[in-house]
Amino acid sequence: MKTISVGWFEIPVVDMDRAITFYNEVFQIEIVKQDFEGTEMGWFPFVGNGKGAPGSLVKNIDHYKPATQGVLIYFSSLDVNNELSRIEKGGGRILQSKTQISEDHGYMASFLDSEGNRVAVHSQK
């Protein structure tokens, strides 16, 4: 294998409606809510064969619990400050403000979402 690509991601939630409201606010998107035999899912918008990996919010307390440690998902952004400006209004908390990684690799920031998950954003400017 020459490269490894993420094919799907799932972010655990305790309150699906609250989580959907948070992510819709922060990323200015519309998440679609689904129910799969008792497991609630909130699908992030995606384009088949497009850039980035599709993913979902997932509510299933027996299998998923929000966490501040472990795998860290980075969402791509035009400018990290766009999303950071909406984190607290959406019910989250900024953990690390916009920080330059390097001139070649752009900027990143991290936050806690409305459910207690640590998440990050990345931009080139």
Secondary structure by P-SEA (a helix, b strand, c coil): cccccccbbbbbbccaaaaaaaaaaaccbbbbbbbcccbbbbbccccccccccccbbbbcccccccccccbbbbbbcccaaaaaaccccccbbbcccccccccccccbbbbbcccbbbbbbbbcc
